[in-house]
Amino acid sequence: MRVGVIADDLTGANATGVSLANQGFKTITVVQDAPLPETDKYDAICVDTDSRYIRGEIAEQRVKKVIREFKEKGSEVFCKRIDSTVRGNLGIEIDAFLDELGDTAIAVVVPAFPSSGRITTGGYLLVDGVPVQETDAANDPITPIKKSYIPSIIEDQSSNKVTLIGLDVTLSGVDAITKKLQEKINQGNRIIVLDAVNDEQIEMIAAAMANVQGNLIVPVDPGPLTAYYSKAFLHKKVTEEKLLVTVGSVTSVTGRQLHYLYAKTNTEPILVDPQELVRSGDSWNEEVKRAVRLGLEALKGQSILIITTHHPINKRLDLKSMSETSKVSEDALAKRITDGLAAITYKIIQKSEYKISGIFSSGGDVTSSLCTVGRANGIELEDEVLPLTAYGRFTGGHLDGLNVVTKGGMIGDNRAIYESIKFLETKLLNHKGSVLNG
């Protein structure tokens, strides 16, 4: 067990459990007072304390009891699931987490659940565009919601210092969020509320949380933040393992996908010159050697290495005229390019001082060349990442068992390669004993 979630009702526990399962965690929900299962069977356990409508002191006792059980089971991530309309003993249960987990614990509260119409802006929770105090939550017979400003709702029940990080920071990206989180922590705040209006922003908040050093961070949310943060936090433990992204497609679709990937991962690609790969003589070998050398050096500072012939300022090669000049078929020239990319990828796998745990390849010809160069018999398919994007493992040869995601060059929106990489990362976590058991 690596992730422990405490929810104040069973529906909420299940909702967060599903979010974790969608990120690749093997998850179980446990009802109030039931014993926790054997932890080697599950990555995440969601416990319902059935505490939304009970007295605050009893809610506190139940939460602390489960946290102690999570500690005994070796949990590394502790999460508080809250109602998507912030009903219940919100501040009391957050305080129970902070008391039980110690002085370094910090609660990061993101009430947004965009897929369910919940967003936060200026610290206010809106449900389908309406302040939560003007929804049916205001008529709850036991815990009616009379405010929409989240910091104020928490302060009414909490003895800890509460602060807000607004949408302006969330929109500025992971580095800005990380810096602001650290600043707020240094100022003595133990409960930090953040605005978010879409899942991408929540994912950036989770990445920033994982960057914070020296504190035990507790995600407090209706589900999405817990799932994103759990994966981001645990992924930090696999930094010595690397992913290769090999892209031979030169379509505009691929170009947009690569630029999105560069921005999201803050990586610089190894740009391979296709003209050098199609020329006769030693040009092919020299370009392969150059790219391999640069790739091995780049792996020292990044976990994802992108190898591509797609350069935004280069024009597509006129293989037809080159074929006529060189008296070599267009197919043969194109194959020299894909073989070059495959050779670069394979040589980096062979020579890297780091373990290469997976490959993403775009373009069927590139994947075929990889199989040839690595003497693989084929790919054992396991799952569909996106339409016409498949996940599996190479079988046979020197690449046997290596994880791979393959995608057509014309397939997907701007996020397609990025989403494929995230999917592959999740599968790698799973292989460590469901999720990072090793």
FITOR-798678 format. One line per field, with one value per residue (C-alpha): x, y, z; residue in three letters. Coordinates in nm, 4 decimals. Layout:
<pts>
c1	X_... $
c2	Y_... $
c3	Z_... $
rest	ala_... $
</pts>
This chain:
<pts>
c1	0.0000_0.1306_-0.1748_-0.4284_-0.7474_-1.0010_-1.3487_-1.6450_-1.8923_-1.8893_-1.9873_-1.6957_-1.4557_-1.5640_-1.5356_-1.1770_-1.1013_-1.2138_-0.9928_-0.6956_-0.7827_-0.7926_-0.4337_-0.3283_-0.3557_-0.5093_-0.7632_-1.0144_-1.2794_-1.3272_-1.6394_-1.6437_-1.4860_-1.4014_-1.0428_-0.7968_-0.7049_-0.3634_-0.1623_0.0460_-0.2686_-0.3478_-0.1709_-0.4408_-0.6998_-0.9957_-1.1662_-1.5153_-1.5284_-1.8999_-1.8282_-1.9978_-2.2962_-2.1603_-2.0277_-1.6898_-1.5064_-1.6207_-1.5198_-1.1764_-1.1357_-1.2346_-0.9979_-0.7024_-0.7687_-0.7563_-0.4429_-0.2680_-0.3757_-0.2406_0.0925_0.1126_0.0482_0.3326_0.1345_0.3490_0.0706_-0.2141_-0.5186_-0.8407_-1.1429_-1.3975_-1.7504_-1.7647_-2.0002_-1.7825_-2.0437_-1.9429_-1.6629_-1.4169_-1.1868_-1.2085_-1.1004_-0.8173_-0.6915_-0.7062_-0.4714_-0.2292_-0.2288_-0.1736_0.0885_0.3034_0.4420_0.5745_0.2333_0.0675_-0.2854_-0.3307_-0.7002_-0.8301_-1.2120_-1.2381_-1.3858_-1.4159_-1.5710_-1.8551_-1.9003_-1.7093_-1.4463_-1.2829_-1.1842_-1.0911_-1.1314_-1.5013_-1.6518_-1.8879_-2.1148_-2.2112_-2.1288_-2.3371_-2.1862_-2.2241_-2.4263_-2.6947_-2.7267_-2.9151_-2.6177_-2.7581_-3.0657_-2.8780_-3.0810_-2.7744_-2.4806_-2.6246_-2.3659_-2.4070_-2.0778_-1.8931_-1.5479_-1.3465_-1.0833_-1.3614_-1.5504_-1.2348_-1.1448_-1.4854_-1.3846_-1.0031_-0.7471_-0.4762_-0.3688_-0.5426_-0.4312_-0.5269_-0.3271_-0.5305_-0.5946_-0.3271_-0.0594_-0.2259_-0.2330_0.1400_0.2514_0.4267_0.7322_0.5217_0.2907_0.5868_0.7446_0.4208_0.3478_0.6919_0.6451_0.3092_0.4555_0.7492_0.4991_0.3516_0.0388_-0.0615_-0.3758_-0.3368_-0.6364_-0.5737_-0.7970_-0.8447_-1.0926_-0.9784_-0.8037_-0.4846_-0.4440_-0.5093_-0.2412_0.0034_-0.0811_-0.0125_0.3253_0.4124_0.3133_0.5489_0.8300_0.7963_1.0833_1.0824_0.7078_0.4509_0.1880_-0.1741_-0.4053_-0.7555_-1.0103_-1.3073_-1.0786_-0.8791_-0.5975_-0.5503_-0.5112_-0.2735_-0.0643_-0.0335_0.1074_0.3343_0.4723_0.5407_0.6860_0.9626_1.0961_1.1718_1.4017_1.6832_1.4639_1.4147_1.1685_1.2559_1.0236_1.1074_0.9093_0.9593_0.6349_0.6707_0.3012_0.1749_-0.0339_0.2826_0.4494_0.1734_0.1848_0.5614_0.5439_0.2812_0.5064_0.8088_0.6105_0.4625_0.7836_1.0345_1.2581_1.4774_1.4636_1.7520_1.6904_1.8094_1.8891_1.6997_1.9154_2.2216_2.0388_1.9473_2.2873_2.5275_2.8654_2.9383_2.6727_2.4222_2.6708_2.8019_2.4541_2.3578_2.6756_2.6151_2.2559_2.3503_2.6236_2.3866_2.1124_2.3310_2.4438_2.0872_1.9712_2.1858_1.9491_1.6073_1.3867_1.2285_1.4463_1.2821_1.4461_1.2884_1.3469_1.0629_1.2152_0.9749_1.1852_1.2873_1.0909_0.9821_1.2393_1.1579_1.2243_1.0975_1.3628_1.6282_1.5315_1.5708_1.9117_2.0519_1.8855_1.7543_1.3816_1.1784_1.0892_1.4567_1.5373_1.2485_1.3657_1.7130_1.5492_1.3358_1.6252_1.8425_1.5934_1.5601_1.9370_1.9772_1.7071_1.8503_2.2092_2.0991_1.9207_2.2379_2.4798_2.2765_2.4004_2.0323_1.7630_1.5400_1.1991_0.9798_0.9566_0.6970_0.7165_0.5162_0.4894_0.4432_0.7631_0.9690_0.8150_0.8796_1.2429_1.2782_1.1593_1.4113_1.7065_1.6248_1.5452_1.2036_0.9430_0.6640_0.4631_0.2397_-0.0553_-0.2202_-0.4257_-0.5542_-0.4188_-0.6153_-0.7858_-0.5177_-0.2635_-0.1627_0.0328_0.2228_0.5667_0.8242_0.8631_1.1840_1.5264_1.7197_1.4070_1.2143_0.9759_1.0392_0.7245_0.6145_0.3350_0.2859_0.0843_0.0135_0.1531_-0.1860_-0.3660_-0.4870_-0.5140_-0.2323_-0.2188_-0.1900_0.1844_0.1844_-0.1116_0.0618_0.3740_0.1635_-0.0078_0.3301_0.4566_0.1542_0.2176_0.5797_0.4629_0.2299_0.5164_0.6861_0.4638_0.1289_0.2318_0.5888_0.5911_0.9588 $
c2	0.0000_0.3426_0.5705_0.6106_0.8099_0.9093_1.0092_1.1178_0.9050_0.5891_0.7554_0.9948_0.7130_0.5295_0.8435_0.9046_0.5343_0.5453_0.8485_0.6579_0.3462_0.5557_0.6601_0.2954_0.2303_-0.0950_0.0430_-0.0797_0.1001_-0.0015_0.0835_0.2363_0.0165_-0.2694_-0.4034_-0.2901_-0.5575_-0.7072_-0.4175_-0.6132_-0.6606_-0.2913_0.0326_0.2541_0.2090_0.4467_0.4378_0.5726_0.7189_0.7998_1.1295_1.3992_1.4417_1.3427_1.5596_1.7154_1.5436_1.1993_1.2809_1.3829_1.0559_0.8431_1.0246_0.9972_0.6278_0.5541_0.7643_0.5581_0.2413_0.3815_0.4540_0.0959_-0.0268_0.1842_0.4498_0.7196_0.9459_1.0559_1.2105_1.3742_1.3355_1.6151_1.6633_1.8412_2.0990_2.1275_1.9973_1.8273_1.8608_2.0035_2.2079_1.9627_1.6669_1.8628_1.9584_1.5901_1.5086_1.7854_1.6925_1.3232_1.3643_1.6159_1.9656_1.9230_1.8283_2.0806_2.0517_2.1654_2.2163_2.2138_2.1839_2.1955_1.8931_2.0285_1.7171_1.7509_2.1241_2.2350_2.5078_2.7579_3.1129_3.3865_3.1236_3.0839_2.7464_2.7551_2.4652_2.4829_2.8535_2.9178_2.9984_2.6874_2.8777_2.9324_2.5639_2.2834_2.2506_2.5562_2.3505_2.0526_1.9628_1.8975_2.0989_2.3723_2.5708_2.9439_3.0602_3.0058_3.1379_2.8265_2.9787_3.1228_2.7898_2.6123_2.8845_2.8463_2.4936_2.4965_2.6241_2.6395_2.9315_2.9287_3.1082_3.1272_3.0955_3.2519_3.1612_3.4039_3.1777_2.8538_2.9834_3.0596_2.6957_2.4436_2.6523_2.9503_2.7305_2.5553_2.8877_3.0256_2.7080_2.7220_3.0902_3.0288_2.7391_2.9550_3.2146_2.9578_2.8599_2.4974_2.4982_2.6325_2.6672_2.6893_2.7991_2.5741_2.5658_2.2611_1.9266_2.0455_2.3099_2.0516_1.8305_2.1238_2.1880_1.8204_1.8395_2.1505_1.9772_1.6910_1.9452_2.0811_1.9637_1.9065_1.8844_1.6077_1.7337_1.6226_1.6655_1.7703_1.7532_1.5670_1.3299_1.4642_1.6235_1.3100_1.0949_1.3337_1.3991_1.0329_0.9502_1.2576_1.1901_0.8221_0.8882_1.0897_0.7541_0.6305_0.9114_0.6771_0.5102_0.6843_0.6996_0.7442_0.9254_0.8558_1.0535_1.0153_1.1687_1.5154_1.6088_1.9381_1.7342_1.5759_1.9155_2.0553_1.7458_1.7755_2.1436_2.0633_1.7866_2.0193_2.2761_2.0248_1.8322_2.1171_1.9022_1.9828_1.7322_1.5698_1.7005_1.4530_1.5902_1.3781_1.5120_1.3546_1.0226_1.0084_1.1104_0.8490_0.7806_0.8174_1.0811_0.8280_0.6790_1.0192_1.1563_0.8469_0.8782_1.2497_1.1971_0.9068_1.1134_1.4056_1.1733_0.9988_1.3342_1.4676_1.1649_1.2825_1.5728_1.4559_1.1504_1.1798_1.1894_1.2997_1.1956_1.3398_1.4544_1.7052_2.0529_2.3483_2.5543_2.2758_2.2010_1.8472_1.6639_1.6348_1.2621_1.2455_1.4773_1.3259_0.9834_1.0966_1.2492_0.9597_0.6808_0.5357_0.4739_0.7069_0.4140_0.3320_0.6929_0.7092_0.3838_0.5276_0.7942_0.5561_0.3110_0.5963_0.6931_0.3291_0.2834_0.5961_0.4748_0.1239_0.2417_0.4737_0.1814_-0.0247_0.2416_0.4327_0.4217_0.4531_0.1940_0.2664_0.1461_0.2368_0.3775_0.5890_0.5791_0.7811_0.6547_0.2906_0.2801_0.3877_0.1158_-0.1429_-0.0352_-0.0574_-0.4177_-0.4926_-0.3238_-0.4786_-0.8175_-0.8191_-1.0629_-0.8155_-0.6389_-0.8116_-0.5710_-0.5017_-0.1833_0.1079_0.4443_0.6549_0.5646_0.4110_0.4395_0.1076_-0.0034_-0.3295_-0.4913_-0.5956_-0.9709_-1.1494_-1.0195_-0.7514_-0.5477_-0.8365_-0.7161_-0.3453_-0.1331_0.0541_0.2861_0.3278_0.5982_0.6982_1.0332_1.1811_1.0654_1.2663_1.6231_1.8391_1.6391_1.2961_1.2327_1.3838_1.1691_0.8638_0.9367_0.9782_0.6471_0.4792_0.6264_0.4842_0.1394_0.1573_0.2359_-0.0630_-0.2943_-0.2089_-0.4322_-0.2997_0.0668_0.1057_-0.1888_-0.2391 $
c3	0.0000_-0.0934_-0.0878_0.1940_0.1366_0.4019_0.2848_0.4960_0.3014_0.0904_-0.2372_-0.2035_-0.1210_-0.4349_-0.6500_-0.5443_-0.5762_-0.9379_-1.0032_-0.8613_-1.0606_-1.3769_-1.3013_-1.2794_-0.9044_-0.7854_-0.5400_-0.2846_-0.0782_0.2853_0.4853_0.8332_1.1025_0.8629_0.8855_0.6220_0.3659_0.3099_0.1742_-0.0762_-0.2840_-0.3285_-0.4133_-0.2644_0.0094_0.0418_0.3811_0.4492_0.8013_0.7619_0.9367_0.7305_0.9574_1.2987_1.5816_1.5145_1.7982_1.6790_1.3212_1.4482_1.6405_1.3417_1.1058_1.3432_1.3996_1.0259_0.9782_1.2450_1.0636_0.7357_0.9058_1.0287_0.6743_0.5368_0.3479_0.1891_0.0631_0.2923_0.1252_0.2478_0.0236_0.0716_-0.0537_-0.3906_-0.2341_0.0812_0.3258_0.6474_0.9027_0.6526_0.8774_1.1672_0.9568_0.7928_1.1384_1.2411_0.9508_1.0444_1.4134_1.3488_1.0747_1.2600_1.2263_0.8720_0.7316_0.4996_0.3592_-0.0020_-0.0734_-0.4323_-0.4237_-0.8036_-0.9845_-1.3396_-1.4955_-1.2421_-1.3005_-0.9875_-1.0290_-0.7954_-0.8789_-0.6338_-0.3633_-0.4436_-0.5305_-0.8281_-0.9203_-1.2877_-1.2710_-0.9577_-0.6137_-0.4000_-0.1367_-0.4007_-0.4904_-0.3182_-0.0816_0.0972_0.1886_0.3339_0.6458_0.8635_0.7267_0.5026_0.3066_0.3678_0.2148_-0.1112_-0.0102_0.0691_0.3043_0.5199_0.5296_0.6505_0.9016_1.0680_1.1730_1.1792_1.4284_1.1602_0.9453_0.6041_0.2879_-0.0813_-0.4029_-0.6810_-1.0406_-1.1614_-1.0105_-1.1195_-1.4770_-1.4618_-1.4569_-1.2344_-1.1445_-1.0366_-0.8309_-0.6652_-0.5732_-0.4302_-0.2331_-0.0737_0.0031_0.1736_0.3752_0.4859_0.6102_0.8508_0.6592_0.7081_0.4940_0.1403_-0.0925_-0.4684_-0.7548_-1.0577_-1.3436_-1.5422_-1.4984_-1.6632_-1.3925_-1.1208_-1.2739_-1.2659_-0.9003_-0.8262_-1.0014_-0.7998_-0.4754_-0.5605_-0.6024_-0.2470_-0.0268_0.3481_0.4051_0.4050_0.1612_0.2073_-0.0944_0.0112_-0.2695_-0.4250_-0.6196_-0.9161_-0.7136_-0.5033_-0.8165_-0.9931_-0.6830_-0.5852_-0.9264_-0.9355_-0.5867_-0.6462_-0.9906_-0.8231_-0.7005_-1.0517_-1.1609_-1.2565_-1.5181_-1.8514_-2.1398_-2.5056_-2.7457_-3.1106_-3.3661_-3.7400_-3.8618_-4.0162_-4.0260_-3.8839_-3.6398_-3.5025_-3.4832_-3.2626_-3.0425_-3.0000_-2.9062_-2.6450_-2.5109_-2.4963_-2.3001_-2.0552_-1.9844_-2.0154_-2.2351_-2.5330_-2.8220_-3.0029_-3.3556_-3.6186_-3.9637_-4.2197_-4.5043_-4.3443_-4.3175_-4.6864_-4.8217_-4.9488_-4.7952_-4.4239_-4.3566_-4.2167_-3.9680_-3.8608_-3.7957_-3.5960_-3.3855_-3.3284_-3.2149_-2.9866_-2.8222_-2.7622_-2.6390_-2.3829_-2.2488_-2.2315_-2.0311_-1.7401_-1.6812_-1.7963_-1.7604_-2.1065_-2.4182_-2.7434_-3.0708_-3.3832_-3.7398_-3.7026_-3.7029_-3.7129_-3.9550_-4.1914_-4.5056_-4.5768_-4.7893_-5.1569_-5.1769_-5.5332_-5.6738_-5.4482_-5.5799_-5.9382_-5.8649_-5.6619_-5.8647_-5.5380_-5.4847_-5.2647_-5.0403_-4.9921_-4.9023_-4.6546_-4.5000_-4.4455_-4.2278_-4.0223_-3.9902_-3.8679_-3.5983_-3.4955_-3.4827_-3.2673_-3.0298_-3.0041_-2.9522_-2.6737_-2.5053_-2.5355_-2.4119_-2.1520_-1.7935_-1.6947_-1.7375_-2.0388_-1.9214_-2.2159_-2.5660_-2.7415_-3.1209_-3.3687_-3.7234_-3.8181_-4.0216_-3.7209_-3.5035_-3.7743_-3.8004_-3.4225_-3.4357_-3.7105_-3.5438_-3.2054_-3.3639_-3.1987_-3.3276_-3.2703_-3.0009_-2.7494_-2.7221_-2.3874_-2.4026_-2.6101_-2.4971_-2.7448_-3.0725_-3.2984_-3.0164_-2.8600_-2.5546_-2.5265_-2.4973_-2.7529_-2.7783_-2.8668_-2.9576_-2.7697_-2.6797_-2.5270_-2.2558_-2.3138_-2.2765_-2.5868_-2.6989_-3.0734_-3.2507_-3.6066_-3.7181_-3.8090_-3.4956_-3.1953_-3.0707_-2.9368_-2.6115_-2.7756_-2.7350_-2.3852_-2.2799_-2.4250_-2.2190_-1.9040_-1.9773_-2.0221_-1.6933_-1.5145_-1.6611_-1.5453_-1.1930_-1.2106_-1.2991_-0.9711_-0.7849_-0.8855_-0.8352_-0.7192_-0.4839_-0.5338 $
rest	met_arg_val_gly_val_ile_ala_asp_asp_leu_thr_gly_ala_asn_ala_thr_gly_val_ser_leu_ala_asn_gln_gly_phe_lys_thr_ile_thr_val_val_gln_asp_ala_pro_leu_pro_glu_thr_asp_lys_tyr_asp_ala_ile_cys_val_asp_thr_asp_ser_arg_tyr_ile_arg_gly_glu_ile_ala_glu_gln_arg_val_lys_lys_val_ile_arg_glu_phe_lys_glu_lys_gly_ser_glu_val_phe_cys_lys_arg_ile_asp_ser_thr_val_arg_gly_asn_leu_gly_ile_glu_ile_asp_ala_phe_leu_asp_glu_leu_gly_asp_thr_ala_ile_ala_val_val_val_pro_ala_phe_pro_ser_ser_gly_arg_ile_thr_thr_gly_gly_tyr_leu_leu_val_asp_gly_val_pro_val_gln_glu_thr_asp_ala_ala_asn_asp_pro_ile_thr_pro_ile_lys_lys_ser_tyr_ile_pro_ser_ile_ile_glu_asp_gln_ser_ser_asn_lys_val_thr_leu_ile_gly_leu_asp_val_thr_leu_ser_gly_val_asp_ala_ile_thr_lys_lys_leu_gln_glu_lys_ile_asn_gln_gly_asn_arg_ile_ile_val_leu_asp_ala_val_asn_asp_glu_gln_ile_glu_met_ile_ala_ala_ala_met_ala_asn_val_gln_gly_asn_leu_ile_val_pro_val_asp_pro_gly_pro_leu_thr_ala_tyr_tyr_ser_lys_ala_phe_leu_his_lys_lys_val_thr_glu_glu_lys_leu_leu_val_thr_val_gly_ser_val_thr_ser_val_thr_gly_arg_gln_leu_his_tyr_leu_tyr_ala_lys_thr_asn_thr_glu_pro_ile_leu_val_asp_pro_gln_glu_leu_val_arg_ser_gly_asp_ser_trp_asn_glu_glu_val_lys_arg_ala_val_arg_leu_gly_leu_glu_ala_leu_lys_gly_gln_ser_ile_leu_ile_ile_thr_thr_his_his_pro_ile_asn_lys_arg_leu_asp_leu_lys_ser_met_ser_glu_thr_ser_lys_val_ser_glu_asp_ala_leu_ala_lys_arg_ile_thr_asp_gly_leu_ala_ala_ile_thr_tyr_lys_ile_ile_gln_lys_ser_glu_tyr_lys_ile_ser_gly_ile_phe_ser_ser_gly_gly_asp_val_thr_ser_ser_leu_cys_thr_val_gly_arg_ala_asn_gly_ile_glu_leu_glu_asp_glu_val_leu_pro_leu_thr_ala_tyr_gly_arg_phe_thr_gly_gly_his_leu_asp_gly_leu_asn_val_val_thr_lys_gly_gly_met_ile_gly_asp_asn_arg_ala_ile_tyr_glu_ser_ile_lys_phe_leu_glu_thr_lys_leu_leu_asn_his_lys_gly_ser_val_leu_asn_gly $
</pts>
